[in-house]
Structure formats: structure tokens, C-alpha cells
Amino acid sequence: MPRQVDYASRRRRIAEAVCLLADEHGPQGVSMRDVAARAQVSLGAVQRCFRSKEEMLLFAVDHVGERITERVRTRLTASPAQSAATALGHAADEIALLREEHRAEARIWLAFIAQAAVSEPLADPLRTSYTALQDLLVRLVTEAADSGSADGRATPPDPQHEARALLALADGLTTHVLVGHLTAAEAEEVLHTHLAGLWERLGTTR
């Protein structure tokens, strides 16, 4: 009886190999043959999962975006008793990818962004990932604002505007740390200063 193949697991394994190679050579330097070698599968196995290199790269972009979004959600659900403001700070911290253990992931993310600037097919899944992250921040900002309003404080600013600004700041800090303009500690200080101002505008405290 032929052995059944878990294609979902194999596709994720291939996506991890794509990410490692993209970190080393950039997305353009990734070949299906090299991916097969790094994933320790045959070239035919890669080709059965993905019809082309572009399809493989698109899946890898989705994979990285989902990994970041899932890590944010996991951190939020790990402490259900935390305040809305604390949850918002944790989410921003995860999105910024400032910790050393996320440095490779940050390089991969920015490598895909650079390629997406000249490739509309790659840009589409990145927009989807940014939309998911922004929607999550909108929800957290709204919850923090509702908490502040419940305390009888002033009406907060627009959650959509605040979420966009926070996402853009966190994303930009990733680049500044990678190119060495800011240290991770300096970037964290910038992020926390912005959050302190946001919490004040929302009428809440961390």
C-alpha cells in the first residue's frame, strides 16, 4: 500500500527552507533545487507541492505572515487576565520583531517586502498580512479605549488611525534595527514612548 504524504506538513517544511535561503540570498536567489536540498526532499516533491518558484515564494510569504500573526495571538491568549493596554503593548512588541531570536525572521520579512515592491503577486499576500495585523490592533485599541471610557475618561481618538500609526511605527523600527541605525534597546524605547502617549490618549494605563 503506497505511503500517504502529509502535503500540508511538507509545504510548511518547504516554506521554512525557502525562508532560510531567502535570508541568505534574497528571494531572487532561491531556486527550487536548492530548496529541495535544504528541506531534504526530492526536487520532484517540491514540484508536486508547488507548480512554480513564484507559487512557492507566495506560500512562503503567507507562511511568515501567519507565523507572526499567530505568535501575537498566542501571546495575547497566554495571559487572559491582562489589561487591554498591556495586551496592546505585547502585540506591538511582537510585530516589531526587535528581539534577537526574531532577527532572522525580520530579515526574511524585509527581503520579501523589498521584492514585493517590484512584484505585485508578492505584494498581495503581504497586504493581507498587514491587514490582519492592523485589524488585530484596531480591536485591541478599541478594547483599551472602552476600558478608559468605562473609567469616565475623555473620548479617545480614532482606533483605526491609532492602529495604523502603531503598525507603521513597529514595522519601521524593524528596519532601523536591521540596518544598525538604532539598537534594539533604543527601538524599544521609541516604541514604549509611543505606547505611553497612546495610553494617555486612550485614557487608560498599562
For each residue, the residues with C-beta under 8 A, 3 or more apart:
1:
2:
3:
4:
5: 10
6: 9 10
7: 10 11 48 49
8: 11 12
9: 6 12 13
10: 5 6 7 13 14 41 45 49
11: 7 8 14 15 49 50 59
12: 8 9 15 16 63
13: 9 10 16 17 39 41
14: 10 11 17 18 35 39 41 46 49 50 56 59
15: 11 12 18 19 56 59 60 63 64
16: 12 13 19 20 39 63
17: 13 14 20 21 35 36 38 39
18: 14 15 21 22 30 35 56 57 59 60
19: 15 16 22 23 60 63 64 105 108
20: 16 17 23 24 38
21: 17 18 24 25 29 30 34 35 38
22: 18 19 25 26 27 29 30 60 108 111 112
23: 19 20 104 107 108 111
24: 20 21 29
25: 21 22 28 29 30
26: 22 29 30 111 114 115
27: 22 30 57 111 112 115 122
28: 25 115
29: 21 22 24 25 26
30: 18 21 22 25 26 27 34 35 53 56 57
31: 34 35 53
32: 35 36 43 46 47 50 53 56
33: 36 37 43
34: 21 30 31 37 38
35: 14 17 18 21 30 31 32 38 39 46 56
36: 17 32 33 39 41 42 43 45 46
37: 33 34 40
38: 17 20 21 34 35
39: 13 14 16 17 35 36 46
40: 37
41: 10 13 14 36 45 46
42: 36 45 46
43: 32 33 36 46 47
44: 47 48
45: 10 36 41 42 48 49
46: 14 32 35 36 39 41 42 43 49 50 56
47: 32 43 44 50 51
48: 7 44 45
49: 7 10 11 14 45 46 56
50: 11 14 32 46 47 53 55 56 59
51: 47 55
52: 55 56
53: 30 31 32 50 56 57
54: 57 58 121
55: 50 51 52 58 59
56: 14 15 18 30 32 35 46 49 50 52 53 59 60
57: 18 27 30 53 54 60 61 112 115 122
58: 54 55 61 62 121 122 125
59: 11 14 15 18 50 55 56 62 63
60: 15 18 19 22 56 57 63 64 112
61: 57 58 64 65 112 116 122 125 126 129
62: 58 59 65 66 125 128 129
63: 12 15 16 19 59 60 66 67
64: 15 19 60 61 67 68 105 108 109 112 129
65: 61 62 68 69 125 126 128 129 132
66: 62 63 69 70 129
67: 63 64 70 71 105
68: 64 65 71 72 94 95 97 105 109 129 133
69: 65 66 72 73 129 132 133 136
70: 66 67 73 74
71: 67 68 74 75 94
72: 68 69 75 76 90 91 94 95 133 136
73: 69 70 76 77 136
74: 70 71 77 78
75: 71 72 78 79 90 91 94
76: 72 73 79 82 87 90 91 140
77: 73 74 80
78: 74 75
79: 75 76 82 86 87
80: 77
81:
82: 76 79 86 87 90
83: 86 87 144 147 204 205 206
84: 87 88 140 143 144 146 147 204
85: 88 89 144 147 199 202 204 205 206
86: 79 82 83 89 90 206
87: 76 79 82 83 84 90 91 140 143 144
88: 84 85 91 92 137 140 141 144 166 195 198
89: 85 86 92 93 192 195 206
90: 72 75 76 82 86 87 93 94
91: 72 75 76 87 88 94 95 136 137 140
92: 88 89 95 96 137 166 170 191 195
93: 89 90 96 98 188 191
94: 68 71 72 75 90 91 97
95: 68 72 91 92 133 167 170 171
96: 92 93 170 171 173 174 187 188 191
97: 68 94 102 103 105 106 109 174
98: 93 102 173 174 177 184 187 188 191
99: 102 103 184
100: 103 184
101:
102: 97 98 99 105 106
103: 97 99 100 106 107 178
104: 23 107 108
105: 19 64 67 68 97 102 108 109
106: 97 102 103 109 110 174 177 178
107: 23 103 104 110 111 178
108: 19 22 23 64 104 105 111 112
109: 64 68 97 105 106 112 113 174
110: 106 107 113 114 174 175 178
111: 22 23 26 27 107 108 114 115
112: 22 27 57 60 61 64 108 109 115 116 122 126
113: 109 110 116 117 126
114: 26 110 111 117
115: 26 27 28 57 111 112 118 119 122
116: 61 112 113 119 122 123 126
117: 113 114 123
118: 115
119: 115 116 122 123
120: 123 124
121: 54 58 124
122: 27 57 58 61 112 115 116 119 125 126
123: 116 117 119 120 126 127
124: 120 121 127 128
125: 58 61 62 65 122 128 129
126: 61 65 112 113 116 122 123 129 130
127: 123 124 130 131
128: 62 65 124 125 131 132
129: 61 62 64 65 66 68 69 125 126 132 133
130: 126 127 133 134 167 171
131: 127 128 134 135
132: 65 69 128 129 135 136
133: 68 69 72 95 129 130 136 137 167
134: 130 131 137 138 163 164 167
135: 131 132 138 139
136: 69 72 73 91 132 133 139 140
137: 88 91 92 133 134 140 141 162 163 166 167
138: 134 135 141 142 159 160 163
139: 135 136 142 143
140: 76 84 87 88 91 136 137 143 144 163
141: 88 137 138 144 145 156 159 162 163 166 198 202
142: 138 139 145 146 159
143: 84 87 139 140 146 147
144: 83 84 85 87 88 140 141 147 148 156 199 202 204
145: 141 142 148 149 156 159 202 203 204
146: 84 142 143 149 150
147: 83 84 85 143 144 150 151 202 204
148: 144 145 151 153 154 156 202 203 204
149: 145 146 152 153 155 156 203
150: 146 147
151: 147 148 203 204
152: 149
153: 148 149 203 204
154: 148 203
155: 149
156: 141 144 145 148 149 159 162 201 202 203
157: 161 162 201 202
158: 161 162
159: 138 141 142 145 156 162 163
160: 138 163 164
161: 157 158 164 165
162: 137 141 156 157 158 159 165 166 198 201 202
163: 134 137 138 140 141 159 160 166 167
164: 134 160 161 167 168
165: 161 162 168 169 194
166: 88 92 137 141 162 163 169 170 194 195 198
167: 95 130 133 134 137 163 164 170 171
168: 164 165 171 172
169: 165 166 172 173 190 191 194
170: 92 95 96 166 167 173 174 191
171: 95 96 130 167 168 174 175
172: 168 169 175 176
173: 96 98 169 170 176 177 182 187 190 191
174: 96 97 98 106 109 110 170 171 177 178
175: 110 171 172 178 179
176: 172 173 179 181 182 187
177: 98 106 173 174 180 181 182 183 184 187
178: 103 106 107 110 174 175
179: 175 176
180: 177
181: 176 177
182: 173 176 177 186 187 190
183: 177 186 187
184: 98 99 100 177 187 188
185: 188 189
186: 182 183 189 190
187: 96 98 173 176 177 182 183 184 190 191
188: 93 96 98 184 185 191 192
189: 185 186 192 193
190: 169 173 182 186 187 193 194
191: 92 93 96 98 169 170 173 187 188 194 195
192: 89 188 189 195 196
193: 189 190 196 197
194: 165 166 169 190 191 197 198
195: 88 89 92 166 191 192 198 199 206
196: 192 193 199 200 206
197: 193 194 200 201
198: 88 141 162 166 194 195 201 202
199: 85 144 195 196 202 204 205 206
200: 196 197 203
201: 156 157 162 197 198
202: 85 141 144 145 147 148 156 157 162 198 199
203: 145 148 149 151 153 154 156 200
204: 83 84 85 144 145 147 148 151 153 199
205: 83 85 199
206: 83 85 86 89 195 196 199
